Amino acid sequence: MNKRKFQLCNGYLLEFDQLARIMTVMAEHSEAKKITRQTLCETTGLMERHVATLVSMGSAMGLIVPVTQVLSPVGKLVVANDVFIESRASLEWCHYTGAGSYRNLVWFEVFNTLLPSGVSMTTKEWMDKLRHQLVGEYTEKALGKNLREEVRFVVDAYLNKNFRKLELLHRSGERIYVRRVIKLTSLVFAAMIYDYAFKSGVKLIQAADLLNKPGSSGLVFAMDEPTLRAHLEKLHEKGWLRYETTHNLNQVRLHDGFSALSFLKGHFEDKEPVPETSEKRVKKDRRDLFA
């Protein structure tokens, strides 16, 4: 299991316009194999710590390749079509990646552990539960100030920033609760399923796993079974996967040749997704998403 990243935001909030500045510079250096922190600082006018944090946030959402600080294939698609990450489709993918990645410790635990309980909680209750879960693994400072900053980052992103368009988190007084998502962009949802299958090393997924398994699209979007079924049936009708429900089955069989990137390209480039010519290329596409 990958080492988990506790301090993703370093006290900063997710400002999509500032992230767009960083990603635009990376796009301007599209031929570079690595972009230095100094280059990003000089071209954006942002302080090094701020730049490092924006790279961290972009990496958490699968848009930036960490260490080399260049755009991922998905990052290139987003910069070319939705640089400020304002469209619902872009936000859906970034939420799935950010909240569905085990490595993004607090972000992941909020959407895969705390919210699925179905109980509305205050941010203090979030922090108390996370602190109890993580005690002994991190210092008192990390479980105090740093945890508070990470929770604030998540809450602000979904209640005040672009992620609010997904209408996932809502506040009633001091209590925060999650609302089930009904609508999802079909091509992006297909990309999520193929991505999840690749990470799991399978070509056949039980539908229940897409609702209950940590990191799955159904769980991080708080779907119920009828909603999931409706979306899977739509993808089946389009020929993008096979949804098998006869003989007491309730499973999803993926088609050879497709990758998550196939469907994301289909959405951003407004074309029908097509299978790649080889499984080797499919595996490379998946690795490149978060290389």
N, C-alpha and C positions, 0 to 999 in steps of 0.2 A: 504494500500500500504506500502511496506517495506521502512524503512528509507534508504535514498540514501547515497552512499559512495562517497564523493567528492575526498578525498585524498586516492587513491588506490595505487599509486606508491611511494609517499613520496620522490620524486626527483630521484628515481632510474629508470633505463631502464629495459626492460624485457630481461634478460639474461637467455636463456633456459638451458644452462649448469649448472648455479647456482641453478635454480629451480629443475633440475634433481638431484642435490646433496641433496637438502632438501627432495625430494620425495623418494629418495633411502633410506635415514635414516628412514623415516616413514615406508617404506616397511619392513625394518629390525626389526621394532617394531610393526609388524602387529597385534599382539595379544593385544597391549595396547589400553585401552579405551581413554586415553589421553596422549599426549606427551608434555612435558614441553618445554618452550622456552629455558631454560637452556640446556636441553639435545640436542636440535637442534644446539645451539651455540657451545657446546663442541665437538660435533661429526663432524661438518662441518668447524669449525674454523672461522665462519662468525660472525660479530658483531650483537648484539641483534636487533638493528634497521633494519639492512639489512635482518635478518631472518624474522622479523615481516612483512617486505614488501614483501618478497618472498611468505610467507604464504598468505598474502593479495592477491597477484596476482594469486596464485594457486587456492584460494577460488573463485576469480572472474571468473575463467574458469571452475569451478565445479570439480576440481581435489582434493581439500583439504577441509576438514570439518573445518570451522572456530571454534574458541574457544578450541575445543579438539585437533586440529592440527594433525589429522590422515587423511589417504587417504580415499577419497570417493570410492564407488564401481567403478566409471569410472577411478578415479586416480589409483586404483589397476590394472585395465586393461591396462592403459597406461604405468605404470611402468614395467609391465611384458612384454610388447610388443614393446614399443616405448618411452623409458624413456626420451629421449632428445626432444620428440615431433617434429619429423622431417617429418613423413609421412603426406601425404595430408589429409588422413581421420582424423587423430588426430587433425590437424590444423583446419579442417572444423568444427569439434565439438567444439573445444576450441573457435573458432571465433564466432560461433552461440551462445555459452553460454556467452562469455564475452561481445560481442556487443549486444546480445539480452536480457540481464538482466537489467531491469529498475533500479536496485540497483546500478549498475556501472555507475554513473551519466555521466561523460564526454564521456566515451567509448560508452555508449548507445546513447547519444544525437548526437554524430558524425555520427553514422551509421543509425540512425532512424529519424533524423531531418535535419542535415546539408547536408549530401551527397545525400539523396533522392531528394533534390531540383533540382538536375541536373546541378547545376552551379559550375564550378571549382572556388576554393577560395584559398587564401593564409592562412597560419596558423594564421596570425594576424586577418584576417577576421573571421576565426573560433572563435578566442578568443573574438572578438568584439561582435559577435552574441550571444555567450554563456554568456558573461558578461551581456549583455542587458537582456537576458532571466532570469538570476539568481540574478540580482541586488535586494537587499533588503532581500535576503535569506541567504547570506553569507557575511563575513567581506571583507573589501577592500583588506586585505592581501590574502585571499582565492581567490578572483577574480583577483588578480594580479599574484604574484609569483606561488601560488599553481595551478592556472588554466593553466599557461604557462607550468608548469612541466607535468601536466596531458595530455595536448595536445601533448607535445613533446614525451611522452610515447607512445601514440597511433601512431603518425606518424613514429617514429623509429621502432616500432614493425612490421609495415606493409611495410615499405620501406627498412629497413636494416636488420631486424631479420627474424626468421622463417616464420612469416606470409606473407612475400613477395612471398612465393611459391604459395599462392592463387591468386596472381596477381590482387588483388582487388583495391589497391590504386596505383596511378601513379602520377608522378610529371612532369609538363611542366614549366620550369623556376621556379618561386616561387609559381605557382598555383598547387593545388592538386585536382585530380578528381577521381571518382570511375568508374571502368569498370565492366560491367555486367559479372557475372559468368555463364558459359555454362555447365561445367562439375562438377558433384558432385558424391561422393561415394554413391551408392544406399542405402546400409544398414544404413549409417550415416544420409542420408537425411530422410529415414523412421523414424529413431530415433528422428530427429528434429520435424517431424510432430506429432508423438505420444507425445513428450514432450510438444509441444505447445498446443495440445488438452487437455492434462492433466491440464496444468496451466490455461486453459480457462474453464475447467470443462465441456467439451463437448465431444461427440463421432462423431459429424457431423460438418464439417468445410466447409464453402464456399471457393472455390478456390481463390476468390478475396481477402479474408482475409489473405491468405498466401503470397499475393503480397504487401498488403497495411497496414496491422496492425502492429503497433510497436512491435518489438520482434519476428516477424515471420521470418522464414527462407528465404522466398522470398525477403523480404525487406532488411535484413542485408547482403544478397548476391547480391543485386541489380538485381534480375532476371526480365526478361520480361515474358509476358504471354505464348508465344510459348515454351520457355524453361521450365517453370513450368509445362505446360501441358505434354511435352515430358517426364519429370521425373515422373510425377504422373502416366502416362500411363505405364511406365516401372514397377513401384511398383504394379500397378493393375495387370499386366501380371504375376508377381511373386506371386500374391496372398497375399501380405502383407497389402493391404487395398483395398477398393472398390472406384474407381473413376467413379462417375455417371455423364454422360453427355447427356443422352437422355431426351426428353420432356423438352428442354430448361433448364435442370439442369447443374450445373457446381460446383459440390461439392464432398467432400471426406468423406467417411464413414469408420470409423476405426473398426477393428475386435476386439472382446472381447478376453481378455487374454494376449494380447501383451502389452509391455511397451517399453519405450525408451531403457531401459537396455537390453531387449531381443535382439534388433537389434545391439546394440553396442557389446554385447557379441558375436553375430553372426559374426560380422566383425573381431574382434580381435582374436577370437578363431577359425575362418575359418570354420564356420558351419552354416547350415540353421537355422534361428531363429525359435523358437517354442513358442507357447503361454504358459503362466503359467497355473497352475491348478486352480487358483482362482483369482477373481478380488481383493481380499484382498491383495494377494501377489503382484499384479501389482501395487497397490497403495503404498505398502511398497517400492517397487523398485524405484518408482518415488520420494518418499520422501527421500530415501537414496542417490539419486544423489546429493542432495545439503543439506543433513542433517547437 
